[in-house]
Amino acid sequence: MPKERSVPQRPLGKLLRELRRSRRLTMRELADVAGISAGYVQQLEVGLDPRSGRPIRPSPDVLRRLADPLGVTYEALMTAAGYLEESGALARADGHRRTLSTEAIDEIRAIVAETTFEVLRKRGLI
């Protein structure tokens, strides 16, 4: 099944639940495929850290693990989680899509997202 290019705007937890259900996966099945615990999948869907009561924000690595089994791009989940904005720079690349494969574009976007996250992390901004 092809990956969706983008995801509608809604709270991340609700989006993850809808995507999981649309793929007919249980929390346990998604957890097993993504290499995380079923309890963490539940926390992500609820959207709150049970210890602090604050909104939960999965790491980019967790989002990367969830993207494929949920049938969406890594960039789409990074955007939904607030790590990326709908980027004008990425939008300007649209004119070149005829010469790049979808896989190449996804790989470039993943590299940009990961690099951006690392720079922000090293600067102590996240």
Phi and psi in degrees as a GROMACS rama.xvg file:
@    title "Ramachandran Plot"
@    xaxis  label "Phi"
@    yaxis  label "Psi"
@TYPE xy
-68.9376  151.689  PRO-2
-78.2668  144.923  LYS-3
-71.9369  141.511  GLU-4
-74.8102  -34.3476  ARG-5
-146.439  170.774  SER-6
-126.529  147.569  VAL-7
-63.8471  154.895  PRO-8
-74.5047  120.417  GLN-9
-167.439  166.04  ARG-10
-54.6014  141.365  PRO-11
-55.7511  -45.1645  LEU-12
-59.529  -44.9768  GLY-13
-64.1843  -40.9616  LYS-14
-61.8305  -46.5703  LEU-15
-60.3938  -42.1602  LEU-16
-62.3321  -45.953  ARG-17
-62.9713  -42.5222  GLU-18
-64.6118  -43.4438  LEU-19
-61.6788  -46.3027  ARG-20
-65.641  -37.3544  ARG-21
-65.1267  -25.5629  SER-22
-91.2401  0.716616  ARG-23
56.9842  45.1193  ARG-24
-107.632  141.704  LEU-25
-80.8644  166.356  THR-26
-59.0714  -41.2491  MET-27
-62.8418  -44.6249  ARG-28
-62.7234  -45.2416  GLU-29
-62.5905  -43.8539  LEU-30
-59.3355  -45.4428  ALA-31
-61.7808  -45.0856  ASP-32
-67.2179  -38.04  VAL-33
-85.1931  -11.5439  ALA-34
74.4491  32.4539  GLY-35
-128.641  172.298  ILE-36
-82.5829  153.597  SER-37
-64.0801  -33.792  ALA-38
-62.0457  -37.8657  GLY-39
-70.5442  -37.0858  TYR-40
-58.9956  -44.386  VAL-41
-61.5568  -43.69  GLN-42
-60.8408  -41.3166  GLN-43
-62.2278  -41.9921  LEU-44
-69.6017  -36.5551  GLU-45
-68.7173  -36.6249  VAL-46
90.7918  5.20821  GLY-47
-127.781  142.05  LEU-48
-75.4163  121.188  ASP-49
-65.2206  -23.0796  PRO-50
-79.2806  -39.9736  ARG-51
-106.493  -18.7549  SER-52
75.5849  4.32634  GLY-53
-88.7984  159.244  ARG-54
-56.5463  137.953  PRO-55
-89.8021  140.134  ILE-56
-130.502  103.431  ARG-57
-65.1929  152.246  PRO-58
-70.8679  159.509  SER-59
-57.1873  -33.8053  PRO-60
-63.3811  -42.8161  ASP-61
-63.7561  -42.1543  VAL-62
-62.5479  -38.0949  LEU-63
-62.6707  -41.415  ARG-64
-66.816  -32.0433  ARG-65
-82.3982  -27.1327  LEU-66
-56.1212  -53.7427  ALA-67
-63.5479  -50.6157  ASP-68
-62.9183  -25.2749  PRO-69
-88.8109  -5.58833  LEU-70
75.8911  26.724  GLY-71
-127.582  166.404  VAL-72
-79.6617  155.248  THR-73
-58.7146  -43.3637  TYR-74
-59.2426  -40.557  GLU-75
-61.5295  -42.5019  ALA-76
-70.9635  -36.9886  LEU-77
-61.6126  -38.8583  MET-78
-68.0136  -46.0086  THR-79
-62.4087  -31.8151  ALA-80
-82.9422  -6.06104  ALA-81
90.6077  6.49906  GLY-82
-77.3624  -29.9263  TYR-83
-126.598  153.909  LEU-84
-104.538  162.627  GLU-85
-61.1571  103.209  GLU-86
-85.0931  129.521  SER-87
-61.7543  -35.968  GLY-88
-64.0466  -41.9035  ALA-89
-70.0897  -37.2308  LEU-90
-63.755  -36.1181  ALA-91
-65.682  -23.2512  ARG-92
-74.7269  -10.8222  ALA-93
-56.1444  -34.2384  ASP-94
-63.6317  -18.2573  GLY-95
-97.7759  3.63537  HIS-96
-62.9859  -22.412  ARG-97
-68.8457  -22.5392  ARG-98
-102.227  -10.1321  THR-99
-116.479  141.88  LEU-100
-72.6674  160.421  SER-101
-59.1234  -39.4557  THR-102
-63.5875  -40.7953  GLU-103
-64.6499  -42.2726  ALA-104
-63.3378  -44.6695  ILE-105
-61.1502  -40.4536  ASP-106
-65.554  -43.0416  GLU-107
-61.8921  -44.972  ILE-108
-63.7206  -39.5487  ARG-109
-64.2536  -40.3828  ALA-110
-63.8054  -44.6875  ILE-111
-61.9358  -44.8324  VAL-112
-63.0897  -45.2856  ALA-113
-65.9397  -41.5054  GLU-114
-63.9328  -43.7535  THR-115
-59.6881  -45.4766  THR-116
-60.323  -45.4933  PHE-117
-62.8544  -41.5379  GLU-118
-62.9207  -46.2016  VAL-119
-63.0723  -40.3571  LEU-120
-64.728  -45.0242  ARG-121
-64.7905  -29.0511  LYS-122
-86.4725  -0.217383  ARG-123
73.6639  22.6144  GLY-124
-90.023  -11.8678  LEU-125
